[in-house]
Structures are given as structure tokens and as C-alpha cells.
Amino acid sequence: MNTLSYKTVSVSAANVDRKWYVIDASNMVVGRLSSKIATILRGKHKPSFTPSEDTGDYVIIINADKVRFTGKKFAQKEYLNYSLHPGGLKVTTADEMLTKFPERIIERAVKGMLPKTKLGKQMYKKLFVYTGTEHPHVAQKPQSI
């Protein structure tokens, strides 16, 4: 009789090997890019993925001001901010958002794809978005994707 013992290994946060990745967002579609980023932040690309633990890696996005949308979303997509006061709704189009705060387009898209829990907030803190080609994380030796 074969007495092999199979154990399910659950990775804890202390045992996770975290890597740094840099992604050039120039001429990439926002939705497809952000779903790829959310997968890396969550750790679903690793064989040691555990849903209840933060097993993801760090992601650096450069050239966030050069992203693109498909179809007419550039003129029609609206970002809503509500101040919780009467008449406090502010509507910003994607075109205005790209000229004023280009980092927020990717940040909001990725944040919407992460879990809405303490764990999701912890994963979101590993995302760094920059408009130019320079970033201050050179010492971490990020791999490019």
C-alpha cells in the first residue's frame, strides 16, 4: 500500500518572496493593463497564491500619461467624486483626468479590481504610478514586463 502524504501548503505573509516589476504604460489600453497589474498585486500569477494572504509583488508604472482608451471612452467616460454634501457631486471626464491627474486613471482602475477589504488596501499600497520614465525605485532592481 502506498502511503504518500500530500499536504496543502498555505503561504503566510512572512514566507512570501516579493519581486519588483516595472511596466511601461505608453500606448496601452487602461482596462487590460490594470487587470494585469491587479493580478500581479494580488499574487494570482504565482503557484503559491493564497486568497487570504497578501502574496503579491510590487508594481511600478511609468508613462502613465500615455495610456489610451478604446472606442469613445476618452470623451464619454466620467469619473464621479461625491463630497457627501448636498450638491457635492463632481464629474470629470477621462480627457480632463488625463490632463490634470494622469496617475489617477490607472490607480482608480486597479483599485476597483482589488478586494474591498483590509487585505485589498494592503495590496494597493504596493502600486507606484509615475507620469514620466523616471522612478525612485532603482535600488530595488525591478524587472520590466
C-alpha positions as CSV (number, residue, x, y, z in Angstrom):
1,M,0.0,0.0,0.0
2,N,1.3,3.4,-1.0
3,T,1.3,5.8,2.0
4,L,2.2,9.1,0.4
5,S,1.3,12.1,2.4
6,Y,0.1,15.1,0.5
7,K,-0.1,18.3,2.4
8,T,-1.6,21.6,1.2
9,V,0.9,24.3,1.8
10,S,-0.5,27.6,2.7
11,V,1.9,30.5,2.4
12,S,2.0,33.1,5.1
13,A,3.0,36.7,4.7
14,A,6.4,36.1,6.3
15,N,7.3,33.4,3.7
16,V,6.4,35.4,0.6
17,D,9.2,36.2,-1.9
18,R,8.3,39.6,-3.2
19,K,9.6,40.9,-6.5
20,W,9.5,44.3,-8.1
21,Y,8.2,44.8,-11.6
22,V,8.2,47.9,-13.8
23,I,5.6,48.3,-16.6
24,D,5.8,50.9,-19.3
25,A,2.2,52.0,-19.9
26,S,2.8,54.0,-23.0
27,N,0.1,53.2,-25.7
28,M,-1.5,50.5,-23.6
29,V,-5.3,50.2,-23.0
30,V,-6.3,51.1,-19.5
31,G,-8.6,48.2,-18.7
32,R,-6.3,45.5,-20.0
33,L,-3.3,47.0,-18.3
34,S,-5.0,47.4,-14.9
35,S,-6.3,43.8,-14.9
36,K,-2.7,42.6,-15.5
37,I,-1.5,44.9,-12.7
38,A,-4.2,43.7,-10.3
39,T,-3.3,40.1,-10.9
40,I,0.4,40.8,-10.0
41,L,-0.5,42.8,-6.9
42,R,-2.9,40.1,-5.7
43,G,-0.3,37.3,-6.4
44,K,-2.5,35.2,-8.7
45,H,0.4,34.7,-11.1
46,K,2.3,32.7,-8.5
47,P,1.7,28.9,-7.9
48,S,1.8,29.7,-4.1
49,F,-1.3,32.0,-4.3
50,T,-3.4,32.0,-1.2
51,P,-6.6,34.0,-1.2
52,S,-6.5,35.0,2.4
53,E,-2.9,36.3,2.3
54,D,-1.1,39.1,0.6
55,T,1.3,37.1,-1.7
56,G,1.6,39.7,-4.5
57,D,4.5,41.7,-5.8
58,Y,5.3,45.3,-6.1
59,V,4.4,47.1,-9.4
60,I,5.9,50.4,-10.7
61,I,4.0,52.0,-13.6
62,I,5.9,54.6,-15.8
63,N,4.5,56.8,-18.6
64,A,1.0,56.8,-17.1
65,D,0.2,59.9,-19.1
66,K,0.5,58.0,-22.3
67,V,-2.3,55.4,-21.7
68,R,-5.2,55.1,-24.1
69,F,-8.9,54.1,-24.1
70,T,-10.8,52.1,-26.7
71,G,-13.8,53.5,-28.6
72,K,-15.2,56.8,-27.4
73,K,-14.4,56.3,-23.8
74,F,-11.8,59.1,-23.9
75,A,-14.6,61.7,-24.3
76,Q,-17.5,59.9,-22.7
77,K,-16.1,58.1,-19.6
78,E,-16.8,60.0,-16.5
79,Y,-15.2,59.8,-13.0
80,L,-17.6,60.7,-10.2
81,N,-16.5,62.2,-6.8
82,Y,-19.0,62.9,-4.2
83,S,-18.3,65.0,-1.1
84,L,-21.3,63.7,0.9
85,H,-22.7,67.2,1.0
86,P,-25.9,68.3,-0.9
87,G,-24.8,69.2,-4.5
88,G,-21.3,67.9,-3.9
89,L,-21.1,65.7,-6.9
90,K,-18.1,66.5,-9.2
91,V,-17.9,64.9,-12.6
92,T,-14.6,64.7,-14.5
93,T,-14.2,63.2,-18.0
94,A,-11.3,60.9,-18.9
95,D,-9.9,63.6,-21.1
96,E,-9.8,66.1,-18.2
97,M,-8.4,63.5,-15.8
98,L,-5.6,62.6,-18.2
99,T,-4.5,66.3,-18.5
100,K,-4.8,67.1,-14.7
101,F,-4.0,63.8,-12.9
102,P,-2.9,61.1,-15.3
103,E,-1.8,58.8,-12.4
104,R,-5.3,58.6,-11.0
105,I,-6.7,56.9,-14.1
106,I,-4.6,53.8,-13.5
107,E,-4.8,54.0,-9.7
108,R,-8.7,54.0,-9.8
109,A,-8.9,51.3,-12.4
110,V,-6.6,48.9,-10.4
111,K,-8.2,49.8,-7.0
112,G,-11.6,48.8,-8.4
113,M,-10.2,45.3,-9.3
114,L,-8.7,44.6,-5.9
115,P,-10.7,43.2,-2.9
116,K,-12.6,45.8,-0.9
117,T,-11.1,44.7,2.4
118,K,-8.1,45.4,4.6
119,L,-6.2,42.9,2.5
120,G,-7.1,44.9,-0.7
121,K,-5.8,48.1,0.9
122,Q,-2.6,46.4,1.8
123,M,-2.2,45.1,-1.8
124,Y,-2.9,48.6,-3.2
125,K,0.0,50.1,-1.2
126,K,2.4,48.1,-3.4
127,L,1.4,50.1,-6.5
128,F,3.5,53.1,-7.6
129,V,2.4,55.1,-10.6
130,Y,4.6,57.8,-12.3
131,T,3.9,60.0,-15.3
132,G,7.5,60.2,-16.7
133,T,10.0,57.5,-17.5
134,E,11.9,58.1,-14.2
135,H,11.1,56.4,-10.9
136,P,12.8,56.4,-7.5
137,H,12.8,52.6,-7.1
138,V,16.0,51.8,-9.0
139,A,17.7,50.3,-5.8
140,Q,15.1,47.5,-5.8
141,K,16.2,46.4,-9.3
142,P,12.7,46.0,-10.8
143,Q,12.2,43.6,-13.7
144,S,10.5,45.0,-16.8
145,I,7.3,43.4,-18.1
